[in-house]
Amino acid sequence: MVGFANDPLRLYITFPHLRILSEIDELLKLIFYEVSCIKGSWSIPEFQWQIYTLYFERSWLSKNKEAMSEMVNKQAHTPLPNDIINSPITLEFLGLNERALVTESDQEHTILDHLQYFLLEMGNGFCFEAQQKRMLIDDDYFLCDLIFYHRILKCHVLVDLKVDKFKSKHASQLNMFLNFYKKEVMTHDDKPSIGILLYT
């Protein structure tokens, strides 16, 4: 597994994927499964299934490798948000717990200062899009704290930060943001947006 240390592809697969790859002895087979996993955005169960059903050997014997690859990825399980986005999310690396009083603005700025760690904690595939996204809804302006686009799920992810306990009005506001995105922002090939409410 030393060969993965400087491999840029490792950024697109998770540690459990790498652990499965480490059990493959043949270099050609290892590279084949690594590239196939990245191209297909395979979940762990899907990845294990492809190895178990000898996808490498079947591909090797196939007369039309491209068609076989297309068929395998079409039949592969499409990852759901619960498969990809971590829950719960632990934000100790922000250092906010050392302060006596933390505002939502403090939380937001600290997350942006530590964006790389935050994205790694959230899960795989997040791309930062906006901070304090302004939305005009029923003649009033509202702000959503952080907006991401998820390249695997093909959807926007709206994150609203709260520094108090969960309240139903927080969920209602997040649903309002999601409806706004559905009506005003989504394109025909986007999947429905996901809302994440981070509260203490």
C-alpha positions as CSV (number, residue, x, y, z in Angstrom):
1,M,0.0,0.0,0.0
2,V,3.0,2.3,0.0
3,G,2.1,3.3,-3.6
4,F,-1.0,5.1,-2.4
5,A,0.9,7.6,-0.3
6,N,1.4,10.2,-3.1
7,D,-1.5,9.1,-5.3
8,P,-3.9,12.0,-5.9
9,L,-6.7,9.5,-6.6
10,R,-6.8,8.5,-2.9
11,L,-8.6,11.8,-2.2
12,Y,-11.7,10.4,-4.0
13,I,-12.1,7.2,-2.0
14,T,-12.5,6.7,1.7
15,F,-10.3,4.9,4.2
16,P,-12.6,1.8,4.2
17,H,-12.2,1.6,0.4
18,L,-8.4,1.7,0.9
19,R,-8.6,-1.0,3.5
20,I,-10.4,-3.3,1.0
21,L,-7.8,-2.4,-1.7
22,S,-5.0,-3.3,0.6
23,E,-6.1,-6.9,0.6
24,I,-5.6,-7.2,-3.1
25,D,-2.2,-8.7,-4.0
26,E,-2.0,-8.2,-7.7
27,L,-1.0,-4.7,-8.7
28,L,-3.0,-4.7,-12.0
29,K,-6.1,-5.9,-10.2
30,L,-5.6,-3.3,-7.4
31,I,-5.3,-0.5,-9.9
32,F,-8.3,-1.7,-11.9
33,Y,-10.6,-1.8,-8.8
34,E,-9.3,1.6,-7.5
35,V,-10.0,3.3,-10.9
36,S,-13.4,1.5,-11.3
37,C,-14.4,2.5,-7.7
38,I,-13.6,6.1,-8.3
39,K,-15.4,6.2,-11.7
40,G,-18.5,4.4,-10.4
41,S,-18.6,6.3,-7.0
42,W,-19.1,2.8,-5.4
43,S,-20.3,2.5,-1.8
44,I,-18.4,0.0,0.4
45,P,-21.1,-2.7,-0.1
46,E,-21.1,-2.2,-3.8
47,F,-17.3,-2.2,-3.9
48,Q,-17.2,-5.5,-2.0
49,W,-19.9,-7.0,-4.2
50,Q,-17.9,-6.2,-7.4
51,I,-14.8,-7.9,-6.0
52,Y,-16.8,-10.9,-4.8
53,T,-18.4,-11.3,-8.2
54,L,-15.0,-11.2,-9.9
55,Y,-15.6,-8.0,-11.9
56,F,-11.9,-7.8,-12.8
57,E,-11.9,-11.3,-14.2
58,R,-15.2,-10.8,-16.0
59,S,-14.0,-7.6,-17.5
60,W,-10.7,-9.2,-18.6
61,L,-12.7,-11.9,-20.5
62,S,-15.3,-9.6,-21.9
63,K,-15.1,-8.7,-25.6
64,N,-16.7,-5.3,-25.0
65,K,-15.1,-3.9,-21.9
66,E,-16.8,-0.4,-22.2
67,A,-20.3,-1.9,-22.4
68,M,-19.6,-4.1,-19.5
69,S,-18.3,-1.2,-17.4
70,E,-21.4,0.8,-18.3
71,M,-23.6,-2.0,-17.3
72,V,-21.9,-2.6,-14.0
73,N,-22.1,1.1,-13.1
74,K,-25.7,1.3,-14.2
75,Q,-26.6,-1.6,-11.9
76,A,-24.6,-0.2,-9.0
77,H,-26.4,1.1,-6.0
78,T,-26.8,4.9,-6.3
79,P,-25.5,6.3,-3.1
80,L,-28.0,7.9,-0.8
81,P,-27.3,11.0,1.4
82,N,-27.1,8.7,4.5
83,D,-24.4,6.6,2.8
84,I,-22.2,9.6,2.2
85,I,-22.9,12.5,4.6
86,N,-21.6,11.8,8.1
87,S,-23.9,12.0,11.1
88,P,-23.2,13.1,13.7
89,I,-20.6,15.7,12.9
90,T,-18.0,16.5,15.5
91,L,-16.5,20.0,15.4
92,E,-13.9,19.9,18.2
93,F,-11.2,20.9,15.8
94,L,-12.8,24.4,15.6
95,G,-11.8,25.1,19.2
96,L,-15.1,26.8,19.9
97,N,-15.8,24.8,23.1
98,E,-13.1,26.9,24.9
99,R,-15.2,30.1,24.6
100,A,-17.9,31.0,27.0
101,L,-20.1,32.6,24.4
102,V,-20.3,31.6,20.8
103,T,-22.4,33.3,18.2
104,E,-23.6,31.8,14.9
105,S,-21.3,34.2,13.2
106,D,-18.3,33.0,15.3
107,Q,-19.2,29.4,14.3
108,E,-19.5,30.2,10.6
109,H,-16.2,32.2,10.4
110,T,-14.4,29.5,12.3
111,I,-15.8,26.8,10.0
112,L,-14.6,28.8,7.0
113,D,-11.2,29.2,8.6
114,H,-11.0,25.4,9.0
115,L,-12.9,24.5,5.8
116,Q,-10.8,21.6,4.7
117,Y,-11.2,19.9,8.1
118,F,-14.9,20.7,8.1
119,L,-15.4,19.1,4.7
120,L,-13.5,16.0,5.7
121,E,-15.7,15.7,8.8
122,M,-18.9,16.1,6.7
123,G,-18.0,13.3,4.3
124,N,-16.8,12.8,0.8
125,G,-17.7,14.9,-2.3
126,F,-18.5,18.4,-0.9
127,C,-17.6,21.5,-2.9
128,F,-18.0,24.9,-1.2
129,E,-20.3,27.3,-3.1
130,A,-21.5,30.2,-0.9
131,Q,-21.5,31.8,2.5
132,Q,-24.5,33.8,3.8
133,K,-26.5,33.0,0.6
134,R,-29.2,35.7,0.3
135,M,-32.7,34.5,-0.8
136,L,-35.7,36.7,-1.5
137,I,-38.8,34.7,-0.3
138,D,-42.2,36.4,-0.1
139,D,-40.7,39.9,-0.3
140,D,-38.3,39.2,2.7
141,Y,-34.6,38.5,2.5
142,F,-33.2,35.4,4.3
143,L,-29.7,34.2,4.7
144,C,-28.5,30.5,4.7
145,D,-25.2,30.2,6.4
146,L,-23.3,27.8,4.1
147,I,-24.0,26.3,0.7
148,F,-22.2,23.3,-0.8
149,Y,-22.6,21.3,-4.0
150,H,-22.1,17.5,-3.6
151,R,-20.5,16.1,-6.7
152,I,-21.4,12.5,-6.1
153,L,-25.1,13.1,-5.1
154,K,-25.4,15.8,-7.7
155,C,-27.3,18.2,-5.5
156,H,-26.9,21.3,-3.4
157,V,-26.4,20.9,0.4
158,L,-27.7,23.8,2.5
159,V,-26.2,24.1,6.0
160,D,-27.8,26.3,8.6
161,L,-26.0,26.9,11.9
162,K,-27.7,27.3,15.3
163,V,-26.0,27.8,18.6
164,D,-28.9,26.8,20.8
165,K,-31.1,23.7,21.2
166,F,-33.2,22.3,18.3
167,K,-36.4,24.2,17.7
168,S,-39.1,23.4,15.2
169,K,-38.8,26.9,13.7
170,H,-35.2,26.1,12.7
171,A,-36.4,23.1,10.7
172,S,-39.2,25.2,9.1
173,Q,-36.7,27.8,8.0
174,L,-34.4,25.2,6.5
175,N,-37.4,23.7,4.6
176,M,-38.2,27.1,3.3
177,F,-34.6,27.4,2.0
178,L,-34.9,23.9,0.3
179,N,-38.2,24.9,-1.3
180,F,-36.5,28.1,-2.6
181,Y,-33.7,26.1,-4.1
182,K,-36.2,23.7,-5.7
183,K,-38.1,26.5,-7.3
184,E,-35.3,29.0,-8.2
185,V,-31.9,27.3,-8.3
186,M,-32.1,23.6,-9.2
187,T,-31.4,22.7,-12.9
188,H,-33.1,19.8,-14.7
189,D,-30.2,17.4,-13.9
190,D,-29.8,18.3,-10.2
191,K,-31.2,16.0,-7.6
192,P,-33.3,17.4,-4.7
193,S,-31.3,19.6,-2.4
194,I,-30.3,18.4,1.1
195,G,-30.7,20.5,4.3
196,I,-28.4,20.0,7.3
197,L,-29.2,21.8,10.5
198,L,-26.1,22.0,12.8
199,Y,-27.1,22.9,16.4
200,T,-25.7,22.4,19.8
